[in-house]
Amino acid sequence: MNLKDLYIAIFSNLRMTETKKIISKNFFWLLTQNAVKLVFGVSISLYLARFLGPEDFGIYSFAISIISFLLLFTNLGIDPILIRELVKNNIEENKLMGSSFNLKLLGSLIGFSFSLFLGLYFGFDTKIGAVILIISPVLLIKSLTVIDSYFQSIKKNKYPSIANIISIILGSIFIYVFIKLKLNLRYFALVFFIEALILVICLLFFYQRKIKLKQWTYSKKIKLSILKESWPLIIAGFASVVNTRIDQIFIGSMLSSNELGNYSAAAKISEFWLIFPTILSVTLYPVLINLRSTNYRKYKKFIFTVIITCLSFGIIFSINVSTFSETIIQFLFGKKYDLAGDYLSLYIWSTLPYFSLFILNSVTYLENLIKKNLIISIFSILSNLILNYYLINLFGAIGAIYATLIVLTVSYLLLGFFIFNYTNFIR
């Protein structure tokens, strides 16, 4: 199967039945949201990094990584279960929404308590402590993102997308104005909170037009049932946060804020192209479902073609970024980020396994390998924690890049092993 066949396979499977019209609309809104995030979110964060300089940007990145980690207590792996149960409609909707919100709120209170402890540990009079304190209420208000799951369950993704677009644009405007006013780091931490607040307010506005929050009730039985089922997803969510944030938490704890700022700058550039696998995975998933049910042989060829295409493009892209890393960093961030060029030249390669093999994550669901994926999640958590600690001690911030590359490569090798041994995919 060549690129022409790949193109035909995608679009021939998207002829406009009613269901596919819904999929197309949802994809459009997801694409629009990510385009806005790319244009406004990424560009304004680059502008902010340039304004703050490596040290303050390092503190800002460290605080956000801490809050991202603590959001695990708010999320609790509930969303996929909530969406499924809302679609099945076996449980009263208001009772399901209220029980899920109640669980998230309890979890967010635990996460918020930890954030206050960390703020106290660093000292609320220090920059790190103050920034953590300012953005920590995000943990509480994010409990209302259960509303996002409701809209997903009724296939109305446009409302969460519009809410995200509004929050991103307004947040970007605030950051731009604050930079022009030359305000200090604490004000930009406040924008992070404001952006999350705007998102939740927009979601509430769209939801309140249909259903009132005061109609929500909760059931202890439903809460326990959700928690009983969500623990594998909690581990998977933990693995995802560890994979994306633990390196910055370790660097922020073990090295200087200046080194973390340089590292975060390189990470921003490297993670920029990972938006494309996110969009592609949503686009290709219904195509994969269709191909698997109609022609398993074409389904396998399609997946191999996607992998080879992404790998080829990824290698060419990584070579170019690695070659011109110093120029890219100086152009985007300025000369203050004197270490970021070296970090970028290596970091870009650590994202290549995910960029090339992201489609295998869909295969785990289609081939019923979710339990095997749990093993990989546990492996990635433990290996990330161990490797980051030891390799950062040995090599500094570059050790975190080595850790990411090793963990991602071995994780996908393990996934390939499970696919080979427990399915007919390779045969």
N, C-alpha and C positions, 0 to 999 in steps of 0.2 A: 504493500500500500504506500503510494507516494503522496506528496503534499496535495495534489489535485484530488486524490481519493479521500484524503482527510477532510478537505473542504466539502466535498459532496456528501460524505458521511454525516457531517454536522448538520448541514442545511436540508438534506433530504429527510432527516429525522425531525425537522422542525416545521413541517407543513402545518398550516394553521387550523388544527382542531381547536375546540374551545379550551381544552386543558393546556395546549401548547401556546395559545394566545396569552393565557395567564402566566405561564412560564416566561414568555417573551417580555411581558410587561414588567414582571418582577426582576428579570435580568436587566432591563433598561434602567430601572430605578437603582439597582445595585451598581451598575456601570456608572450612572450619573453621580451617585454618592462617592464612589471611589475616584472619579475624575475630579470632583470638587476637592476631595481630600488631597489628591495629588497636587492640584494647582494651588489651592489655598493653604492646606495643612502643611505640606512639605516645604513649600516656598517660604511661608512665614516662619516655620521652625528654623530654617536655614538663616533667615534674617535675624531671628532672635539669638541664635547661637553666635552669629557674628557680632551682635551688639553686646551680649553678656561676656564673651570671652571664655576661654577654656575652664577657668576655675569656677565661676558662677554657673556656667552651663553644666559642668560636672555635678555640682550640688543639686541643681534643678533636675537633672537626669536621675541622680541617685534617689531623690525623694519620690519621684514618679515611679521608679522601679519598686520602691518599698510599698507604695500604695497599690500598685498593680498586683503585687504579691498578696497583699492583705485582701484584695477584692475576691480572692478565692473563698473567703468566709461569706461574702455576700452572694456570690454566684451559686455555690454548693452543687454545681452540676445539674441544677433543676430544669433549666430551659428546654432541652430536648424532650424530657419526660412530660413537661407541662404542654408543650406543643402537641405531642402525640395524643395525650389524654383529651385535650380540647378538640382535636380532630375526630377522635373516636366518639366523643359526646356521651360517654357512659356515666359521667359524674356531673352534677350540677355545676354549670360554668362559674357562677359567682363564688361557690364554695371552693372550687378548685383554684381560682385566682386568689381568693383571700387566704387560703392555706399556704399557697406558694409564696405570696407576699410576706406572710407571717414568718415563714421559715427564713426567707432572705433577710428580713429585718432583724431577726434574732442573730443570724450569722454576721450581719453588718455591725451590730453592736459589739460583738466579740472582736471583729477586725478593728473597729474604731478604738476600743480599749487598748489593743496592742499598739495602735498608732500613737495614742497619748503616752503610753509607756516609753516608746522609742523617742518621742519628742522630749520627754523628761530626761531620758538617758543622755541624749546629745545636748540638752539644755535649750529651753525655749528662747534664750537670749542669743543663741548661736544661729547662723544662717540656716544650717541643716535642720535644726530643731524647729525654727520658725516656719520654714517652708513646709515641713511635714505637718505641723499643726494647722496651717492655712488650708492645705488641700485634703486633709483627713475627712472632713464632712462629706466628701464625694462617696465614701464608703457607705454612708447612711442613705443618701438620696438615690444611689444606684439600685437600691432594693425595689424601687418602682419600675425598673426596666422589665418587670414581668409583663408590662403592657406591650412591649415589643413582641414577646412570645405570642400574645393574643392575636396581634395583627398578622404574624407569620402563619398562625393556624388557620386564619380565614383567607390566606393568600392575598393580603393587602399590604405587601411590603413597601408600597409607596409612602405610607404614613411614617414608619420608622426612618425611611430614607430621607424624606423631607425634613423630619426633625433633626437628623444628623447633619444635613446640608445647612440648615439654619444655624445650628450651634457652631459648626465649623467656620462658617462665614463671619458670624458675629464675633466669635472668639478671635479670629484672625484680625478683624478690625480693631478690637480692643488691644491686641498685642502691638499692632502697627502704631496706634495712637500713643500707647505707653512708651514705645521706643522713641517716638518723636519727642515725647515729653521728658525723655531720659530718666525714667523712673527706675527704682531699684528692684532687685530680684523678688522681693516679697509681693510686689504688684503683679508680676507675671505668674507667680504661684496662685494668686487670687483669680487670674483669668482661667487657669485650669479648672478651678472649682466652678466659676461662672459658666463655663462652656458645658460642664456636666449638668448644671442646674437648668440651663436653657433647653438642653436635650430632654430632660424629664418634664419640664413645663410644657413643651410642645407635644410630647407623647400624651400627657394628661389632657391637653386641649382636644386632641383628636379622639381620645378614648371617651371623654366626658360627653361628647356629642352623641355617643351611642349608648353607653352604659355608665351609671353613676358609681363612684367608688364606695359610697355608703351602702350599696347593695352587697358588697363583699362580706362573706362570712368565712369562718374557718372551722376545720374539723381536726381533732387530734389524730384520728384514725387515718385520714388522708395524708397528714403531715408525716406520720411514721411510715406510711406506705411509700411516699415519695423518697424519703431519706433512705429507706431500705434498698430502693432501686437505683438511687443516684450515686452510691459510693464509687462504682467503677468510673463514672464520669467525673467525680471529684478528683480521683487520681489522675485521669487524663488531663483535666484542667490544670492540676498541679504541675504535671509534666510539661504542659505547654508554656506555663509561666516560667518554670525553671529554665526551659530551653531558651526563652527569649529575654529573660530579665536577670537571671542569677549571676551572669558574668558581670553585669554592671554593679550589682549589689556587692559582690566580692571585691571588685576593683575599688569601689567607693569605700569599702571597709578596710582594705589592706594597703591601698596605694593612695596617692594624693588626688585631690579634686581636679587638679590640672590634667593629670593623666586620664582620669575618667572623662573629662570634657573632650579631650582629643579622641579617646576611644568612642565616645558617643557620637561624635561628628562622623567618624568613619562608619559607624553602625547605621546612621541615618541614610547615608548614600547607598550602602549595601542592601539595606532593607527596602529601599525605594522600588526595586524591580520585583519584589515579592508580592506586590499588588497584583501583578499579572497572573500568577498561579491561583490567587484567590478568585479572580474573575473567571478564569478558565475552568476551575473546578466546578463552579456553579453552572456554567454553560454546558460543560461536557457531561455532567452527571445524568441528566435525563436521556442524553444520547447513549450513554453506556448502558443504562437500564433497558432501553429499547433494543440495542444491538445484542445484549446478552440473552434476551428472551426470544429473539428471532434468528440470530446467526452467531453462534458462539465463536466460530472461526474468525469471522470479521471483527467480532468484539475483541479478540486477542490481538489481531493485527492492528486494529485501531489504537489500542493501548501502546503497543510497541512503537507505532509511528509517532504518537504524541511524545513518548519518552525520547526517542532518537532526535526528533525535531527540537525539543526543548534542550536536550543535552548539547546538540550542535550549536544552537544559538547561544546557549549559556557559556560554553567554552570560549567562543569568539568574543562575547561581551566581556567576560571576566579577564581575558587577555588584554583587551583594550583599556579597561578600567585599571588593571594592575600596572600597565605600562605608563599611563598618564595620571596616576594617582596623585602625585605631588601637584600637578597643574590643576586638577579638579578641586582639590582641597583649597588651594590658594585662591582660586577663582570664586568658590562658593563661601568659604569661611574666613579667608584672609590669612596673613602671615603669622598671626598669634598661634594658630593651630599647627605648630611646627612638627608635632609627632604624628598627626593624623594621617599624613600621606603614607608613611610606613605601615600603619595599621590597616588602612584601606586596601593597600596592595595585597595584603593577605586575607583580610576579612571577606572580600568579595568571593573568594574561593570557598569559604566556609558555608556560604548560602547556596552553592551550586547543587549539592545533593537534593535539597528540598525543591529548588527550581526545576530540576530535571525529572524528579521522581514523585512529584506531588500527587499525580494521578493514582499512584498505588494506595494512597489513603482512601480513595473511593472504592478501590478493589477490596479493601478489608471489609467494607460494609456489604458489597455485592456478593462476596464469596463467604460471608458469615465467619469472619475471622476477628470479631470484636474482642473475644476473650484473649486471643493471641496478641492483639494490639495492646491489651492491658499489661502483658508481660513486657512489651517494648517500652511502655510508659514508665513502669517501675525501674527498668534498666536505665532509661534516660535520666530519670530523677537522681538515682544513686550515682551514676557515672559522672553526671554534670557536677554534682556537689563535690565529689572526690577529686575529679580531674581539675576543676577550676581552682580548688584550694591549693593543690600541689603544683600545678603548672604555672599559676600566677606567682607563687613563691619562687619558682625556678626562673621563669622568663619574663616576669612582669605582665603588663596588659596583653602582650602578644600570646602569653600562655592561655588566656581565655579564648583566643581565636583558635588555637590548636585544640582546646577542649571541645569547642563547638563543632569543628570539622570532624574530629574523631567520633564524637557521640552521634552526630547525624549520619555519618557514613556507616557506622556499625549498626545503627537502628534500622536503616534501610536494607542492609545486608540481612539482618534478622527477619525483617518483613518479607524479603525475597525468599528466604529459607522456609518460612511458614507457608507462603503461597505455593512454593514448589512441592512441599511435603503434604499439605492438607487440602489441596484443590487439584483440579484437572487443568489448571491454567497453563502450565508449561508443557504438558503432555500433548 
